[in-house]
Every structure is written in C-alpha cells, then in structure tokens.
Amino acid sequence: MKLYARSDQEGSDAEAIPADLVHHFLLAVLTRPGIGLCFKDRGWYPRGIEGYEEADQTKGVAKGQTKVFNKITSNILKNLRLAEDSRQQELVLKVLMACPELTSK
C-alpha cells in the first residue's frame, strides 16, 4: 500500500510511476473472479447449491451466516485511503463489483 503514495516518475521511462504500476497490478489480481486473489463467491444472493450449507455447518459457520470467500481482498480494501487517491477509489468500485459479498462486510 505504500507504493500507492509514490506518484513521482522514476527513471527516464515516462510510464515508470510506481502508483500506476501497483494500481494496474491490483486491478488485474483483485477484480477477476477465479483469477489471482479474487475467489468466486456466492454473489448478491446465496446460491441454492447442495453442500454449501452442510459444509458451512461442519466448519462451524452458523446457519444464516455466510462464509466470506475473499478475506484477503477484504483486508486489502480496509487499508486503502479512498479520500486521497482516485486510483484507490476505482480499485474499490471494481473489487466490489467483482466480489459483491464484500459489500455487506
């Protein structure tokens, strides 16, 4: 997250701005379900797939509660500073569209 604060150009390459590179990397890793750190979740509404409720109960998740599939992504979102950087705002919006389970957490 400290790299987001580095917005000065480094070296002679005009595209070597650390904040932009980190932003594009995080977009690629966090906004594509099934790729990187963005795991497929249950979406806006719980799926009626057999086995989910049984598996949740065996893992100690109470009935009516949902398991969070994207804990790592959730922790990353908590460390962002939305008021300071528009790139971080864009990242949060795209992550929440890709992982709707995080909107209620």
C-alpha positions as CSV (number, residue, x, y, z in Angstrom):
1,M,0.0,0.0,0.0
2,K,3.0,2.3,0.5
3,L,3.6,2.2,-3.3
4,Y,0.3,3.9,-3.9
5,A,1.9,7.0,-2.3
6,R,4.8,7.1,-4.8
7,S,3.3,9.1,-7.7
8,D,6.6,10.6,-8.9
9,Q,8.2,9.3,-12.1
10,E,11.2,7.2,-11.5
11,G,14.0,6.9,-14.1
12,S,13.8,8.1,-17.7
13,D,10.7,6.0,-18.5
14,A,7.5,8.1,-18.5
15,E,5.4,5.1,-17.6
16,A,7.5,4.1,-14.6
17,I,5.2,5.6,-12.0
18,P,5.1,3.2,-9.1
19,A,1.5,4.1,-8.1
20,D,0.2,3.4,-11.6
21,L,2.0,0.1,-11.8
22,V,0.7,-1.1,-8.5
23,H,-2.8,0.1,-9.4
24,H,-2.9,-1.9,-12.6
25,F,-1.4,-5.0,-10.9
26,L,-4.1,-4.9,-8.2
27,L,-6.8,-4.4,-10.7
28,A,-5.6,-7.5,-12.5
29,V,-5.3,-9.6,-9.4
30,L,-8.4,-8.5,-7.4
31,T,-11.1,-7.9,-10.0
32,R,-11.3,-11.1,-12.0
33,P,-13.3,-13.9,-10.2
34,G,-11.4,-17.1,-10.3
35,I,-8.1,-15.5,-11.1
36,G,-5.5,-14.2,-8.6
37,L,-6.9,-13.3,-5.2
38,C,-10.5,-12.8,-6.4
39,F,-12.3,-16.0,-5.5
40,K,-15.7,-16.9,-6.8
41,D,-18.3,-16.1,-4.1
42,R,-22.0,-16.6,-3.7
43,G,-22.8,-13.3,-5.3
44,W,-25.6,-11.0,-4.2
45,Y,-27.9,-13.8,-3.3
46,P,-26.9,-17.2,-1.8
47,R,-27.0,-20.0,-4.4
48,G,-29.2,-22.9,-3.8
49,I,-26.4,-25.4,-4.3
50,E,-26.5,-28.5,-2.2
51,G,-23.5,-29.0,0.1
52,Y,-22.8,-25.3,0.9
53,E,-25.0,-25.3,3.9
54,E,-23.7,-28.7,5.1
55,A,-20.1,-27.7,4.6
56,D,-20.6,-24.4,6.4
57,Q,-22.2,-26.2,9.4
58,T,-19.3,-28.7,9.6
59,K,-16.8,-25.8,9.6
60,G,-18.6,-24.0,12.4
61,V,-20.5,-21.3,10.4
62,A,-23.9,-20.8,12.0
63,K,-26.9,-21.2,9.8
64,G,-28.0,-17.9,8.2
65,Q,-24.4,-16.5,8.2
66,T,-22.4,-16.6,5.0
67,K,-18.8,-17.6,4.7
68,V,-16.5,-14.9,3.3
69,F,-14.6,-16.3,0.4
70,N,-12.4,-13.2,-0.2
71,K,-10.9,-12.5,3.2
72,I,-7.5,-11.3,1.7
73,T,-9.3,-8.9,-0.6
74,S,-11.4,-7.6,2.3
75,N,-8.2,-6.9,4.3
76,I,-6.7,-5.1,1.3
77,L,-9.8,-2.9,1.0
78,K,-9.6,-1.9,4.6
79,N,-6.1,-0.5,4.2
80,L,-6.9,1.8,1.2
81,R,-7.3,5.6,1.6
82,L,-10.2,6.4,-0.6
83,A,-10.3,10.1,0.1
84,E,-6.7,10.7,-1.0
85,D,-6.4,8.9,-4.4
86,S,-8.8,8.4,-7.3
87,R,-7.0,5.2,-8.3
88,Q,-7.9,3.6,-5.0
89,Q,-11.5,4.7,-5.4
90,E,-11.6,3.0,-8.8
91,L,-10.0,-0.2,-7.4
92,V,-12.6,-0.4,-4.6
93,L,-15.5,0.1,-7.0
94,K,-14.2,-2.6,-9.4
95,V,-13.5,-5.0,-6.5
96,L,-16.9,-4.6,-5.0
97,M,-18.5,-5.3,-8.5
98,A,-16.4,-8.5,-8.8
99,C,-16.9,-9.6,-5.2
100,P,-20.4,-8.5,-4.1
101,E,-20.2,-10.5,-0.9
102,L,-17.8,-7.8,0.5
103,T,-20.5,-5.1,0.3
104,S,-22.2,-6.4,3.4
105,K,-19.0,-6.8,5.4
